[in-house]
Amino acid sequence: MEQSELRCRPRAPQVDSEVLSEAELEEIAPRTQAPQPSLCRRVWDVRCSCAAAKSILFRFLPVLSWLPRYPVKDWVLGDIASGFNVGIMHLPQGLAYALLAGVPPVTGLYSSLYPVILYFLFGTSRHISVGPFAVISVMIGSVTGSLMPNSNFMDPVNGTNETVLNEARRDSARVELVATLTILIALRMLQFGFVVTYLSEPLVRGYTTAAAIHVLVSQLKYVFGVEVAEHSRPLSMFTAFIEICTKLPQTNVSTLVTSLIAMVIILPVKMLSDKFASKLPMPIPIEFIVIVISTGISYGAGLKAKFGIAVVGNIPSGMKPPVAPNVSYFGQVVGNAFAIAVVGYAISISMGKIFALKHGYKLNSNQELFALGICNFVGGFFQCFSISCSMSRTLVQEATGGNSQVAGVIASLLILVIILKVGQLFQDLPKAILAAIVIVNLKGMFKQFTDLRMLWRSNRIDLLIWLVTFVATLLLNLDMGLGLSVAFALLTVIFRTQLPHYSILGKVSNTDIYRDVVEYNKTEEIPGVKIFRSSATVYFANAELYAEALKEKSGINVDHLIGKKKKALKKQKKQQEKDKKEEAKKKKVHLCQMLPSGVPSSLSLSPSLQPYPHPPLSIHISLGLLLPLSLFSLPLPRSPFLPAPTSPSLSLIPLSRHNWLSLLFRIKDGPTLEMAHLSLLGNPRVGLGPWGMFLSLTSIVLRLEPSGMEEKS
């Protein structure tokens, strides 16, 4: 790109332009301030009208804007096929991710129904598939495991010291907790959605990769068929993994074989389906096929009774009425709700922007935040857990021809049929099958390890953010790891401003392009000009570093120049003071030369008296008195100390433009009046008598003008 630009771009003619200061620029092109709307205009803008109501309605219900223009002939077949495929994926993933969240499997089906319909009404992305997601589910599972552990629901067996887990009571309490958490997540989304701005792509990808490892470890207990206690403190993943390893001798071999067979079947088929996606009319629904076959085998062979393989259990049919949340849980889950809300919105908005850019439409981030908040808020009343965008379902929805959220509605209708009529048929589904489905679907997240090589080549700081996020999420819990990762990412922003890239730019030959003279060979600096560039904005934290880099790159010692400037100004000031003293001395010598020999020695500095031409002067003497204005003149008293080439006179002339304050005295053909003359006029010995005394006692303000300015004054 740069080479072609250098070859094709002609050299612009050199134009000499005048350098302007900020004040001069303001005179040439003054700034204009935007007019502020009046109060009446503001009231008129918020008036209730049909157009305003329609605009607000379309803003909060985007479906009203695109559904009337839905191209039925072009999109309907693709949306139906896509919706059917996504609906088939919703069934196994909803059941499996419910196990991750620690709630009954039917809750996953509810979470695949209500939020999808609500997103159809309020969402702006045409391609993402909302619903249960593995990372969000495992974060919810950490909350349910810590606040509602199995040990709180152990009932004693009659007549023995043994206890048994009351699953019904545990599931009921956890569903209530998760519903409350989901509503609080919705409120957090509506309040703190701006935090997602600080989640960079390396942070999100590092976090989801570490969360995938958390999910993998959490599913190992279903793969091996062992019981493991819930852990939610820092290093809980390692604690759970060590406990699983210690219980490997207790492994249920039938459960392990069932899991391995399912993974061996699902993984190769999904890889082949991805490889030949362009040749297949639709992806192979291998997960749905495995669920149906394994459920039939489990029911027919009695795997639970004969081999002790854990199954899903009761899946009630029908819909449940809405239930109000238990607000007493708010204080206990407020931190977890914040972390889940941030992660869920970040993943959804990232996937939405990718497909919006690919298909050429605009995604409204604020409306997406509102849509996800509404989905979680309403879903919480119907016993749903928090939802987000599923990467695997979104890819399938887009690959199978989905063009709008009509595909999501069709998928939700399929889930509705399963909840009402077919759900009970999956009661004998082994949990090991669901664990295998979850583990296989983590394949896409584990591929994100390839980011390390790319980030090593492109941006080492982003690589550091990825690694810190990954390690922090592994060592700490998912919510604490997210907080530490965001803090570290913000810290790197400060470091980037502290250590920017500084360079001196030069012009590339025969072009108007400027590049770093160190990185580019054929660049030349402009003689007498240094172009200094910084990759960061200058502010108080890096101002000193900026100045040091400027000195180093330009080779100019600014401090030395400032010191020399101060010395020059100081020397100039001393010279000006010296010139003023010499000028005052010359004036005093000249005055003394004009006085006769009888003048006291304090006034006589020179015995000689040289003739000197004196221009006429007009003297304004402000006495600060209210005097009547009348035309009269006073003869100037003669004094032997004042030279008089001609007989000078002092006259008082009325000023019609002033009614007080000013008396105009004019000395005709007299000498130049200096401050020394005033001291003589105010001295009774000079000969002015009472006038001199009067003038000496009055506050006098003078303005000396040539007598040619009489008319003007």
N, C-alpha and C positions, 0 to 999 in steps of 0.2 A: 504493500500500500504506500509506504513512504517513498520507495524507489520510483514508483510510477508517478507519484505526486511531484517528486523532484524533476523528473524528466518532462512532464507535461505542463507544469505551471509556469507561465511566463514571468519574467522579472518586471515588477512594477516600476514605473518611472520615479526618480527621486524628486521629492517635493520639499522645498524649504518651508517649514511652518513655524509660526511664531509661538514661543513658549508663553503660556498665559498663567497667571496666578489665579487663585480661587476667586479673589475679588473681581478681577478682570473678566473671568468667565461668567460670573454672576451678572455683570453689566451687559455682556453680549447675549447671554441666554439665561435670563432670570428664571428661577424656579417658580413653578405654579403649584399651588395647593389644590387638592381635589375639593370640590365644593361639598360642604356638609349638608345632608338633607335636612330639611326643616321638620319640625315636630308634626306638622300636618301631613307631610309626605310620609313620615314613618307610620303614622296612624293609618294612612291610606294603604300602605304596603301590607299591613297586617290585618286588613279588613277581611271579613268573612264573605267570600264570594264563591260562586260555583267553580271558577277557574282555580282559586286557591285550594278549595277542598279537594278538587280532582288531582291537583299536583301533589298534595300531601298523601292522598290515598294511593296514588301510583308509586310514590316514593317508598312507602312502607309495604306495599303489596306489588312487587315487580311482576308477578304473574299476570296482572291485569294489562300490562303493557306489551308482553310478548305472546301471550296465549291467543288473543284475537288474530294475530298475524302468523299463527303457527302454520307452516307449509305442510299440510297433511300428506300430499302426494309424495313429497321428497323425504320426509322424516319419519312418518308413522311406522313403517315396516322396521326400520332400524331401531327405533325406540322400543318396539314390542319385543324384538329379538334380544336386545340388550337388557331390557327389564326382566325377561325370563331368566337369562343367565345370571344376572346379579341377584335375583330372588333366590335362585338355587344356592348361590354362595352365602346368602344371608342366613340360611338355615344352619349349616354346620358352624359357621363363624359365630353366629349369635349364641348357639349352645356352648361352644368352646370358650368364647370370651366371657360368658357368664361364670364359668368355672374359675377363670382368672380373677374375676372381680369378687369371688367368694359368695355369690348369690345363686339362687335356683336357676336352672337353665331356661325356664320360661321367661325370666326377666330379660334375657338376651333377645328373645323373640319380640317382647314388647318394645325393647329399644330399637329393633329393626322396623317397627311399624309407625308409631306416633311421630318420632322426629323426622322420618323421611317425608311424611305427608306435610308436616309443617314447613320443612325446607323447600318443598315444591311451591309453597305460597310465598315465602319470604326470601328465599335465596336468590342470588344473582349468577352463580356459576351454573353452566349448563351440563357439566360433565362429571363433577365430583360425586361420589357416593358416600353419603353420610350414614352413620350407624355405629355399632360397636367397633372399637379399634384396640389392638393388642396393648399398646403402650398405655393408653388411658385406663384400660381394664386392669392392668397390673398395678397401676398407681392407686386405683380404687381398692384393689385387693389388699394392698398394704394398710389402708385405713381400716377396712373391716377386720383384718387379722389382728391389728393392734388394739382396737377398741372393743371388738366382739370376738375374742378368741374362743376356741372350742371348750377350753377349760371352764368357761362361765356357764356352760349349758350341759354339764354332766349330771345325770340323774342316778341316784343309787338304785341298785337292783334289790328287790324284796328278798329279805332273808340272807343277804350276802354283803360283803364289804366291797364288792365291785361296783363300778359306775359305768353307765352307758351314755353315749352322746344323744341328746334330744335334738335331732336335726330339724324337726318342725319348728321348735321354739327358736333355735339358732337362725334358721332361714327367715323367719318372721321379723326378728330383731334386726338382722342385717339388711333386709329389704327396706325397713323403715329408716335405717341409718343412711343407706345409699340414696334413697329418695330425697332425704333432707340435704345430703351432700350435693346432689345434682341441682337442686333449686339454688343452693348457695353458690355453686359454680356459675350458674346463669347470672346471678347478681354480680359476681366478681367480673364476669365478662363485660357486662354493661358498664362497670365502673373503672376497670383497670386494663382495658384493651390496648391502651397506648404502650404498655410495657412490651408488647410484641415487637415494637419498633427496634428495640435493643437486642433482639434475638437474631444474630447473623446466621447465614446458611451453614457455615462450619459448626456453629454451636448447636443448631437444631439437628444436624446429621450426626454429630458426635453423641448428642444426648439420646437420639433414637437408637443408635447402635448399642450404646450401653444398656438402654432399656430392653433391647432385644435379648441381651444376655440374662437380664433379670427374668424375662419371660421364660427363657429356656430353662433356667434353674428351677423356676416355680412349677414347670410341667414334668420335671423328672420324677417327682413322687407318683404321678399318675402312670408314667412309663414303667416304673419298677414296682408299682403297687405297694408302696410303703407309706406309713403314716409319719408325717413330719409336723412339728409344732410351728405355729406362725411366728415370724420374727419381723420386727419393723424398726429396730434401732440401726445406727450406723454399723456397717459390716454385716448386716443381716443376710445378704446374699451368700457370703462366704460361710456364715454360720449354718445356713440351711444346706449348703452344698456339703459341708463336712458331716452334718447329721445324716444326710442321704448316703454318703459314702460309708459311714459306720453301720448303717442298716442294710447294706447290700446283701449280707447273708440272709436277710428276711425277705428277699425279693420274691414276688409272685411270678413264677416262670410263665404261667399262662398269660398274665397281663403283659409281660415283657415281649413275648412272642407275638401277641396281638398287635402291639405298638409297632414292632419292627416290620411285620408284614404290611401294615397300613402305610408306613413310611416308604417301604421299598416299592409299593405300588403307586403311591401318589406322586412322589418326587420325579421319577422318570417320565411319567405321563405328562406332568406339568411342563417339564423341560421340552419334551417333544411338541407339546401344544404351543409353547412359545416360539419354538424354532420354525414350525410350519404354520404360523398364525395367518400368513398371507394366503395360504392354499386351503385352509379349513374354513368352512362357512361360519363356524362358531367354535369357541374354545371347548375342549372336552370337559364336561362337568364331572371330573373324576372324584371330587370330594363328595358330591351328592351321591354318586354311584357307590362309593365305599360306605357311606353312612347307611344307605338302604340295604346293601348286602350284609354288612356287619350286624345291623339290627335284626335282620331275618335270621342270621346264624345264631346270634345270642338268644333270641326268643325260642328258636327251634331246638337248640342244643342245651339250653339251660346253663349258660356259661356262669351265671352268678351263683347258682345253687351248687354246681358240680366243681367249679374251679375257683370260686371266690373272686371272680372278676367284678370290679365295681362298675355299676351302670348308672345312667342318668337319674332314674327314679321317676317319681310322679310328675307328669306335665299336665296341669289342669287345662281343660278346654274352656273356651269362652273368654269374655272380657271382664275385667274387674273395674269397679267404680273408682273414681278418684278419691285419694286420701290426703288429708292435710299433713304437712310435714311436722315433725317434732322439733320445735325451735330450741329445745334445751340442748340439742347437739351442736348448735351453731358455734358456740365458743370452742368446742373441742376439735372441729374440723375446718376452722376458718383458714388456717395456713395451708392445709392440703387442698382446699378448694381453690385458693389462689394459684397454686402451682399447676393443678389440673386444668384450670381455665386458660392459663397462658400457653401450656403445651398444646391443648386441643385447638385453640384458635390459630396458633403458629403453624401447625401441620395443615390445617384446612386452608388457610390463606396461601400457603406456599404451593400446595397442589393446585388450588384454583387459579393462581396467577400463571402457572406453567401452561395449563390447558387454555386459558384465556388468550395468552400470547400465541399459542400454537394455532388456534382457530380464529383469531382476529376479532375478539370482542372485549369489552371493558368489564373489569370486575370491580364492584363497589366495595371497598374494604369496610367502610362503616356499616353498610347494610349487611355484609357477611357477619360482622360481629353481632349485630342485632338479631339476625336470623338464627345463629347458633345459640344465642342467649334465650330466644323464645323456644327453640327446640328443647333445650335442657330444662327451662322453667316449667313448661307445660308437661313435659315428659316426667318430671319429678313427681307430679301429682298422680300419674298413672303407673308408678312403680318401675320406671325406667332408670337405668344408670347413665352417666354422662357419655355423650357420643362425640365423635369427630369424623374426619375424613379417613376412610380406609384406602390405603395405597393400592392393595391388590384388587379390590372391587372397582376402584376408579379406573385402573388400567383396563380391566375387563369391560367396563361400561363403555369406555371410549373406543376400544378395539373392536367391539362387536356392533358398532354402528350407532351408538347412542348419541343423540344430538341435543337433547334437552332433558329436563327433569321429569318429563313424561315417563321415561324409563324408570325413574325412581318410584313413581306412583304405581306402575305395573308390578315392580318388585314388591312393594308394600302390600299390594292386593294379594299376591301369592303368599306372603307371610300371613296375611289375615286368614286366608283359607286354611293354612296349616294350624294356626292357633285355634280356629273354631272346630275343625273337623279331623285334622290329621295328626295333631300334636301328640295325642295319647299313644300313637303307634310307635313312637321313638322312646318309650320309657325303658326299653331293654337295650338301648344303645350304650356300648361300653365307653367309659370315660377315657380309656386308653386310646380309642380312635380319635376322640376330640383332641387329646394331647398331641397325637401325631399330626393332625391337621394344623394345629397351632405352630408346631415346630417347623413344619415344611413351609408354612407361609412366612416364616422369619427369614427365608432365603434372600429376599430382596433387601432386607435391612443389613444382613451380614455382608452383602456386596459393597456396602459403604466403606469397608476397610480399604478399598482401592482409592479412596480419597486421599490417603496418606501420601502416596506417590505423586499425585497431581499437585497437592498443596506444597509438597517439598520443592517442586519445581517452580511454582507460581508465587506463593506468598508464605513465608515462614511464620509470620505472626498468626495468620489464619490456621496454619498447622498447629501452632501452640495452643490456640483456642480449642481446636478439635480434641487434642490430646488431654488438656486439662479438664474439659467437659466430660470426656469419656472416663477418665480415672476418677474424677470426683463423683460421678454418678454411680460408678461401681462400688467405691468405698463407702460412700454415704447412701442415705436413702434417696429415692427419686426426687422428693421435694427439696431436701437440703442440697442435693447435687445441682439441681437447677438454680437455686439461689446463688450458690458459690460460682457457678459458671457465668451467670449474668454479671455478677460483680467483677469477675476476672475479665470478661469481655469489655466492660466499661473502663477497667483499669488500662487495658491495652490501647484504648482510644486516647487516654491521657499520655501514655508513653509515645504514641505515634506523633502527637503534637509536640512532645518534648524532643524527639529525635527525628525530625523531618529530613528530607533530602535537599541539600543546598547545592546550587550549581551556578556557574557563570555561562551565559548563553552567547553563542556566536552565530553569525549568519552563514548558512550553507551556500556555497558558491553558486552564483547565477540564479538564486531564488530569493524569496522573501520569507523563508522558513528559518527559524532559530532553534538550535539544539545545543545540548550540553557540549562544551568544548572538550571535555575529558572523554566522554563516551563516543563522540563522533569525530572522525579524523578530518574530514574536509569542511571544517568550520573555521571562520575567521572572525575575530573580535573587531568591532568598529573602533577605529582609532579615536582615542579620547573619551570613549564611552564604555562603561561597565554595566552589563545587564545581569542583575543578580536575581535568582529565582529561588523561592522556598515552596516546598510541597505542603506546608501547613499554614494555617492562619496565625498571625501574630497576636498574642494576648499576653497577659501579665506573667503567666507561668513560663513562657519560652522567649520573652523579650530579650533577656540577657544572652541566652544562647544564640538568638538571631543576630544580635549585635556582634558577638564574637565570630560567628560564621561569616558575617559580612566583612569584618576586618581581615579574616584569613583568606577568603576567596578573592577579594578585590585587591589585596595587598596594600591597602590604605589604612594608616593608623589614624583613626578618627579622633582618638583622645589627644594625640600629638597635635593634630590640626586645630582642635578646639582650644588647646593650651596656647598655641601660637596666635590664634585669633584673639583670645583674651588679653595676651600681652600687647598685641597691636592696638586693641581698643584702649587699653590703659595708657599706652604711650601717646595715642592720639588725644586722649582726654587731658593728659598733662600738657601737651603742646597747646591745646585750645585754651587752657587756663593761663599758660604763660603768655599767649598772644593777647588775651584779654587784659592782663596786668600791664603789658607794654602799651596797649592802646590807651588804657586809662592814664598811664604815666605821661604819654604824649599829649593827651588832652589837657592834663593839669599843667604841664610845662607851657603849652600854648596859651592858656588862660593867664598864667602869671606874666608871660611876656607882654600881654596886652594891658596890664595894669600899670599905673604911674608908680613913681618911686616912693610915694608916701604911703603906699599900702603896707600893712604889717607883713612881717617876714613869713608868717604862716600862710599868707596868700600869695606872696611874691616869690616866684621860683626863678624868675629871669628878669634882669634889669632892663633888657631891651624891649622896645615896643615896636612891632612891625605892623604896617598897614595890612588889613585883611578884608577882602570883600565879603560882605555879609548879606545873605538873602533875607528878604523880609519874612517874618514869622507871624503866624496867628496863634494866640495862646488862649486856650479854654481853661478857665479857672472855675472849678465847681466849688462854691462856698457852702452848699447845703443850707442856704437861707432863702426864704421867700422874699424877694426884693421887687419893688414896683418897677415896671419896665418904662423907662422914659429916656429920651435921647439927651445925653449930656456927655461932656468930656472933661477929663481932668488933665491938667498939665503935669507931665512927668517931672517930679522934683529933681533938681540938678544936684549932682554930687561930684566932687572932684575925683572920686575914685572910678567913675564910669567914663570910658572914652566916648567922645561924641563927634564923629566926623561931620555929622549934620545934627541939627537939633532934634533929638527924638521926642516923641510925645506918646502918651498912653491914653487911649480913648476907650470909652465904654459904649458899645453899640448894642441897641436892643435886638433881641431875637424873637421874631413873631411866632416862630414854631414852638417855642418853649415858654411856659408860664412861670418857671422857677428853675432853680438849680444852676443855670449857666449864665455867666457874664463873659462877653467876648472882649478881650483886651488885645490891642494891636500895637506893636512897637514898630514904628515906621523908621526905616533907614537906620535901625539899631544893630548892634552886634548879635551874633548867635547866642541865644539864651541857654545857658547850661544850669546845672544844679548849683554851681558856685554863685551864679547871678542871683538865684532865689535866696541863697543864704545872705547875700548882700542886701537884697530888697527887704528881707526880714530883720536886718540889723539896724537899729536906730542911728548908729554912727554913720551909716551910708548916707542918710539924709532924707528917707521917705517919711520920717516922722510917724504920726499915728497910723497912716496907711500901712507902713511897713510893720508896725506892731500888730495891726489888725490881720495882715496877711500871715504873719508868723504864728498867730494864735489860732488860725483857721485851718481845717483840714483841706489840703489843696491837692487836686488831681489835674494833671497837665496832659494835654495832647498837642504836640508841636507839629505844625503844618506849614508849608511854604505859603506866603501870602497870596500866591496865585490861586490857592484853594478857598479864598474868601467867599466867593460867590456860592461855592458848593457847601461850605460849612454854614 
